[in-house]
Amino acid sequence: MLRLLRDAGPRSRARIAADTGLPRPTVTNLVAELIELRLVREGDSQREGAVGRPGVSVEIDGRGICGLGLEINADYISAVARSLRGDCVFERRIPLDVRATGPEAVLDLTAELVREADLAVAAVGARLVGAALGAPGNVDITTGHVGYAPNIGWRDVAAVAGLRDRLGRAAPVLHLENDAKLGAIAEYVIASASGIHDLISITGDVGVGGGIISAGRLMRGARGFAGEIGHMRLAPGGRLCNCGRRGCWETMVGLGALLRHAAEPDDPVHDASLDVASRLADLRGRAQAGDARTLSALDRIADGLCLGIALLADVLNPRAVVLGGYFPVFADQILDRVREGVARRVMAPESGGCEILPSTLGLGAAARGGAHLALDAVYEDPSAAVV
């Protein structure tokens, strides 16, 4: 019932009974329990039909409960704390060359972010029920290890245990997940409101990752590695990838490819110590000013995106492909070209019904998805989560 209110919005007890098939007395008792737990509250009156008294709506409350999402990216670390209602309570991104900094120092900084978020949440009278860390590459969600993340130079890093050691008894319940999968969760929360339940979320960073939602569920694969789309070999014999192979898709459309095509190596847009958002804004300004080299670089990125998206559309037939990471920054320059190129390549008519959409979440999709994942414990067992 709590998931229904989250996904479908406020509704009366009578409508909840109709939507869930539960008897009205059961709904009444459950609503009373959730109100006592401060997870739902009564809202405005709603009229269900032309006659009769209007019913009082029930809506998600949960202002006293927050989930924390964390992301370790090649260029930054970030944190987002969101309440059960979806209010942003804390958000911070720290520019950082993660590869050069090394795992131990990065985990030190990440632990500090957790402490800052915890203080901010407590300041509004709420508490953290959990935290989910997003990291690139192959991660083991059971052991909490980052197995192999070539773009940040990590191999077999005990990320969850490392954070627990640093935070001690104050550590929230911690989870580890691939960053692109967390981004897909965040995108699905938005897309599902429009009736989209099959999508591929593509993150454009130094690496290119994918999260696949099928029939409303995150696709993990047999061992949890589904979505490593950045390492599809679309240009055999092409540029050397950080994974050690040549011609991977991310060598064609990742942030490194854009910077390489758009600017000389000594240009400030290559400086990983600067906030990636400011560097992207610089490049966007050049594109809007008609800079030939920047526009040519974006054309190359768009053409590379067409190849990979068309392949994914042929194999998975998603209802939507959502372009996240740096791609939405340049939506005005690349989106039409990508849509046209994909339409030419996909076998099914009208791209198989697939829309190509820019993300509206900016660089915060993975951390935001982590906050959603951290809150999932509340939906799994509301009584236990708030004790």
Wavefront OBJ file of the C-alpha trace (Angstrom):
o trace
v 0.000 0.000 0.000
v 2.902 2.323 0.789
v 4.369 1.624 -2.667
v 1.003 2.432 -4.244
v 0.943 5.842 -2.566
v 4.524 6.464 -3.662
v 3.987 5.484 -7.290
v 0.396 6.596 -7.898
v 0.025 9.532 -5.535
v -2.521 10.449 -2.843
v -5.863 8.649 -2.834
v -8.771 8.002 -0.496
v -9.090 4.850 1.590
v -11.902 3.707 -0.700
v -9.721 4.090 -3.764
v -6.817 2.319 -2.044
v -9.168 -0.589 -1.387
v -10.248 -0.623 -5.035
v -6.656 -0.374 -6.320
v -5.249 -3.085 -4.048
v -8.233 -5.411 -3.764
v -7.985 -5.266 0.014
v -11.159 -5.099 2.155
v -11.956 -1.591 3.356
v -11.604 -2.463 7.063
v -8.111 -3.814 6.343
v -7.177 -0.625 4.511
v -8.494 1.460 7.394
v -6.371 -0.483 9.887
v -3.245 -0.314 7.721
v -3.617 3.415 7.160
v -3.965 3.927 10.911
v -0.774 1.917 11.490
v 1.163 3.885 8.871
v -0.084 7.184 10.304
v 1.145 6.091 13.729
v 4.540 5.293 12.195
v 4.511 8.789 10.587
v 4.914 7.235 7.134
v 1.608 8.541 5.753
v -0.708 11.381 6.670
v -4.173 12.575 5.782
v -4.406 15.240 3.105
v -7.174 16.960 1.173
v -10.693 15.713 0.582
v -11.313 13.770 -2.629
v -14.702 13.052 -4.219
v -14.843 9.566 -5.743
v -18.099 10.037 -7.650
v -20.930 12.411 -8.370
v -22.744 11.665 -5.105
v -21.803 10.967 -1.523
v -19.398 12.565 0.864
v -15.856 13.194 -0.330
v -13.176 10.941 1.169
v -10.061 12.206 2.889
v -6.957 11.460 0.861
v -3.965 9.587 2.243
v -0.465 10.594 1.130
v 3.161 9.724 1.821
v 4.606 11.530 4.839
v 7.908 10.165 6.098
v 9.563 13.529 6.651
v 11.425 12.049 9.596
v 13.104 9.363 7.463
v 15.839 9.864 4.869
v 17.902 7.693 2.568
v 21.445 8.645 1.588
v 22.886 8.108 -1.869
v 26.644 8.276 -2.469
v 28.570 8.196 -5.731
v 32.244 7.698 -6.470
v 32.916 8.978 -9.975
v 36.176 9.408 -11.862
v 35.908 13.207 -11.462
v 34.059 13.653 -8.166
v 32.398 12.126 -5.142
v 28.888 13.167 -4.189
v 26.107 12.633 -1.687
v 22.346 13.220 -1.721
v 19.963 12.708 1.208
v 16.255 12.584 0.396
v 13.230 12.080 2.607
v 10.569 9.477 2.001
v 8.476 12.283 0.486
v 11.276 13.035 -1.979
v 12.482 16.267 -0.384
v 16.196 16.942 -0.786
v 17.671 17.437 2.683
v 21.389 17.404 1.797
v 23.375 17.510 -1.436
v 27.085 18.014 -2.066
v 29.560 17.201 -4.820
v 33.352 17.379 -4.333
v 35.527 17.667 -7.476
v 38.228 15.017 -7.231
v 40.633 13.088 -9.414
v 39.642 9.744 -7.898
v 42.260 7.657 -9.717
v 45.108 9.905 -8.558
v 43.745 10.184 -5.015
v 43.608 6.442 -4.362
v 40.986 4.240 -2.654
v 41.926 4.885 0.981
v 41.846 8.668 0.724
v 38.648 8.546 -1.360
v 36.927 6.418 1.291
v 38.131 8.891 3.949
v 36.421 11.729 2.070
v 33.306 9.655 1.434
v 33.012 8.892 5.147
v 33.209 12.636 5.830
v 30.342 13.172 3.402
v 28.280 10.597 5.296
v 28.954 12.442 8.558
v 27.982 15.801 7.001
v 24.787 14.314 5.598
v 23.909 12.717 8.932
v 24.264 16.084 10.707
v 22.145 17.838 8.062
v 19.434 15.192 8.346
v 19.430 15.367 12.142
v 19.167 19.167 11.959
v 15.712 18.862 10.351
v 14.540 16.306 12.900
v 15.020 13.265 10.679
v 17.318 10.245 10.615
v 19.049 8.097 8.042
v 17.619 4.623 7.558
v 20.392 3.573 5.198
v 22.897 4.564 2.549
v 23.729 3.177 -0.889
v 27.104 3.749 -2.519
v 27.379 3.805 -6.295
v 30.710 2.946 -7.886
v 31.704 2.341 -11.513
v 32.714 -0.988 -12.963
v 32.074 -4.472 -11.632
v 30.784 -4.473 -8.064
v 29.759 -7.334 -5.799
v 26.631 -6.231 -3.965
v 26.847 -9.252 -1.637
v 30.366 -8.645 -0.320
v 30.450 -4.871 -0.810
v 33.602 -5.054 -2.937
v 34.423 -3.005 -6.021
v 35.905 -5.813 -8.077
v 37.281 -3.963 -11.084
v 36.716 -0.327 -11.954
v 39.292 0.555 -14.622
v 38.269 4.200 -14.987
v 39.174 4.934 -11.359
v 41.950 2.355 -11.073
v 40.274 0.273 -8.349
v 40.585 -3.488 -8.081
v 39.149 -5.597 -5.248
v 38.451 -2.658 -2.924
v 36.349 -3.468 0.154
v 34.323 -0.265 -0.144
v 31.476 -1.050 2.265
v 33.732 -2.522 4.954
v 36.076 0.443 4.547
v 33.260 2.910 5.157
v 31.969 0.928 8.136
v 35.444 0.933 9.700
v 35.713 4.693 9.275
v 32.223 5.471 10.571
v 32.153 2.999 13.442
v 28.926 2.544 15.354
v 27.435 5.633 13.705
v 27.450 3.940 10.289
v 24.011 3.604 8.670
v 23.037 0.381 6.938
v 25.288 0.439 3.859
v 24.750 -1.047 0.397
v 26.942 -1.096 -2.711
v 25.651 -0.938 -6.275
v 26.943 -0.117 -9.732
v 26.543 3.618 -10.372
v 24.761 3.199 -13.707
v 22.185 0.878 -12.127
v 21.497 3.474 -9.447
v 21.073 6.070 -12.190
v 18.531 3.810 -13.875
v 16.555 3.532 -10.628
v 16.404 7.325 -10.359
v 15.351 7.680 -13.988
v 12.658 5.023 -13.615
v 11.059 6.821 -10.684
v 10.452 9.730 -13.066
v 9.652 7.731 -16.215
v 7.154 5.433 -14.533
v 4.882 8.404 -13.872
v 4.530 8.661 -17.676
v 3.769 4.974 -18.072
v 7.298 4.000 -19.152
v 8.282 0.677 -17.577
v 10.966 -0.551 -19.990
v 13.980 1.709 -20.368
v 17.738 1.860 -20.694
v 19.555 4.579 -18.808
v 22.919 5.482 -20.344
v 25.404 7.448 -18.261
v 27.964 9.540 -20.080
v 30.996 10.108 -17.876
v 34.640 9.123 -18.250
v 33.138 5.667 -18.542
v 29.829 4.808 -20.175
v 27.498 2.601 -18.185
v 23.970 1.341 -18.553
v 21.087 0.440 -16.314
v 18.276 -1.655 -17.776
v 14.716 -1.589 -16.447
v 12.455 -4.327 -17.798
v 8.771 -4.399 -16.841
v 9.535 -2.099 -13.950
v 12.376 -4.202 -12.537
v 16.112 -3.598 -12.567
v 17.834 -6.187 -14.750
v 20.965 -7.505 -13.051
v 21.783 -10.604 -15.079
v 22.957 -13.997 -13.818
v 25.733 -12.551 -11.632
v 24.809 -8.902 -11.441
v 26.932 -7.599 -14.309
v 24.178 -6.674 -16.783
v 24.577 -3.178 -18.199
v 28.301 -3.005 -19.024
v 27.379 -1.419 -22.333
v 30.365 0.910 -22.402
v 32.560 -2.069 -23.214
v 30.647 -3.247 -26.261
v 33.369 -3.461 -28.926
v 31.925 -1.323 -31.682
v 35.249 -0.401 -33.290
v 37.500 -3.485 -33.189
v 41.103 -2.393 -33.453
v 40.131 1.116 -32.361
v 41.385 3.228 -29.489
v 42.735 1.492 -26.371
v 40.191 1.468 -23.538
v 40.965 1.648 -19.826
v 39.742 -1.948 -19.578
v 42.673 -3.065 -21.757
v 40.690 -3.824 -24.902
v 40.358 -1.749 -28.043
v 37.338 -0.161 -29.654
v 34.969 -0.122 -26.659
v 31.943 2.140 -27.028
v 33.113 4.437 -24.230
v 36.266 5.247 -26.201
v 33.907 6.667 -28.838
v 31.323 8.502 -26.717
v 32.698 8.833 -23.171
v 33.679 12.190 -21.691
v 37.306 11.506 -22.537
v 36.392 11.187 -26.219
v 34.519 14.484 -26.191
v 37.374 16.334 -24.496
v 39.941 14.753 -26.792
v 38.076 15.833 -29.917
v 37.042 19.255 -28.622
v 40.211 20.676 -27.074
v 43.982 20.453 -26.871
v 45.455 18.564 -23.888
v 46.529 21.785 -22.118
v 43.033 23.285 -22.333
v 41.414 23.846 -18.879
v 38.484 21.570 -19.795
v 40.891 18.641 -19.336
v 41.754 19.645 -15.749
v 40.178 16.953 -13.531
v 40.733 19.082 -10.412
v 38.077 21.512 -11.689
v 34.402 20.754 -11.199
v 33.187 18.745 -14.173
v 29.980 20.808 -14.321
v 31.957 24.005 -14.903
v 34.073 22.335 -17.575
v 30.970 21.110 -19.369
v 29.423 24.577 -19.127
v 32.566 25.961 -20.782
v 32.227 23.527 -23.679
v 28.512 24.201 -23.977
v 29.254 27.910 -24.241
v 31.715 27.220 -27.057
v 29.146 25.125 -28.898
v 26.492 27.803 -28.552
v 28.984 30.367 -29.857
v 29.458 28.228 -32.971
v 33.007 27.006 -32.264
v 33.761 24.666 -35.159
v 35.974 22.245 -33.249
v 33.459 21.811 -30.420
v 30.559 21.289 -32.835
v 32.563 18.775 -34.843
v 33.399 16.887 -31.648
v 29.721 16.767 -30.698
v 28.806 15.447 -34.142
v 31.282 12.605 -33.636
v 29.800 11.833 -30.227
v 26.265 11.832 -31.681
v 27.279 9.465 -34.472
v 28.921 7.134 -31.967
v 25.824 7.185 -29.792
v 23.689 6.174 -32.775
v 25.674 2.971 -33.266
v 25.366 1.748 -29.700
v 21.788 2.851 -29.064
v 20.553 1.235 -32.272
v 22.195 -2.044 -31.250
v 20.588 -1.884 -27.800
v 17.203 -1.008 -29.295
v 17.366 -3.970 -31.667
v 18.264 -6.396 -28.870
v 16.151 -5.094 -25.967
v 13.372 -3.019 -27.597
v 13.080 -0.499 -24.733
v 10.249 1.990 -24.514
v 12.821 4.715 -23.855
v 16.556 5.338 -23.808
v 17.473 8.049 -21.309
v 20.758 9.860 -21.908
v 22.353 10.923 -18.635
v 25.723 12.142 -17.404
v 27.208 14.788 -19.675
v 24.959 14.022 -22.661
v 21.975 16.226 -21.610
v 24.275 19.254 -21.343
v 24.563 19.111 -25.128
v 21.040 17.929 -25.913
v 20.421 20.922 -28.205
v 23.426 19.972 -30.314
v 23.214 16.157 -30.415
v 19.682 14.927 -29.710
v 18.109 15.385 -33.151
v 21.144 13.839 -34.844
v 21.031 10.847 -32.474
v 17.302 10.300 -32.974
v 17.617 10.439 -36.752
v 20.630 8.131 -36.781
v 18.977 5.555 -34.539
v 15.785 5.610 -36.612
v 17.838 4.771 -39.729
v 19.594 1.850 -38.077
v 16.942 0.085 -35.972
v 15.289 -2.799 -37.787
v 11.805 -2.304 -36.310
v 9.562 0.454 -37.714
v 9.669 3.758 -35.829
v 12.632 2.518 -33.784
v 10.435 -0.134 -32.240
v 8.520 2.515 -30.315
v 11.688 3.664 -28.538
v 11.978 7.309 -27.510
v 15.387 8.862 -26.887
v 15.149 11.295 -23.991
v 17.608 13.541 -22.170
v 17.856 13.025 -18.430
v 16.609 15.842 -16.221
v 18.739 14.758 -13.243
v 22.083 16.205 -14.274
v 25.151 14.677 -12.636
v 23.195 13.610 -9.553
v 21.312 10.620 -10.973
v 23.419 7.877 -9.358
v 23.429 9.458 -5.897
v 19.708 10.145 -6.170
v 19.108 6.532 -7.161
v 21.181 5.491 -4.163
v 18.886 7.474 -1.885
v 15.884 5.680 -3.422
v 17.575 2.303 -2.919
v 18.428 3.121 0.693
v 14.764 3.907 1.352
v 13.628 0.596 -0.113
v 13.921 -0.998 3.341
v 10.991 1.161 4.447
v 8.790 -0.246 1.684
v 9.942 -3.797 2.353
v 9.103 -3.673 6.068
v 7.731 -0.319 7.289
v 7.432 -1.307 10.938
v 10.995 -2.599 11.230
v 12.532 0.290 9.292
v 11.277 3.027 11.577
v 12.029 1.337 14.921
l 1 2 3 4 5 6 7 8 9 10 11 12 13 14 15 16 17 18 19 20 21 22 23 24 25 26 27 28 29 30 31 32 33 34 35 36 37 38 39 40 41 42 43 44 45 46 47 48 49 50 51 52 53 54 55 56 57 58 59 60 61 62 63 64 65 66 67 68 69 70 71 72 73 74 75 76 77 78 79 80 81 82 83 84 85 86 87 88 89 90 91 92 93 94 95 96 97 98 99 100 101 102 103 104 105 106 107 108 109 110 111 112 113 114 115 116 117 118 119 120 121 122 123 124 125 126 127 128 129 130 131 132 133 134 135 136 137 138 139 140 141 142 143 144 145 146 147 148 149 150 151 152 153 154 155 156 157 158 159 160 161 162 163 164 165 166 167 168 169 170 171 172 173 174 175 176 177 178 179 180 181 182 183 184 185 186 187 188 189 190 191 192 193 194 195 196 197 198 199 200 201 202 203 204 205 206 207 208 209 210 211 212 213 214 215 216 217 218 219 220 221 222 223 224 225 226 227 228 229 230 231 232 233 234 235 236 237 238 239 240 241 242 243 244 245 246 247 248 249 250 251 252 253 254 255 256 257 258 259 260 261 262 263 264 265 266 267 268 269 270 271 272 273 274 275 276 277 278 279 280 281 282 283 284 285 286 287 288 289 290 291 292 293 294 295 296 297 298 299 300 301 302 303 304 305 306 307 308 309 310 311 312 313 314 315 316 317 318 319 320 321 322 323 324 325 326 327 328 329 330 331 332 333 334 335 336 337 338 339 340 341 342 343 344 345 346 347 348 349 350 351 352 353 354 355 356 357 358 359 360 361 362 363 364 365 366 367 368 369 370 371 372 373 374 375 376 377 378 379 380 381 382 383 384 385 386 387
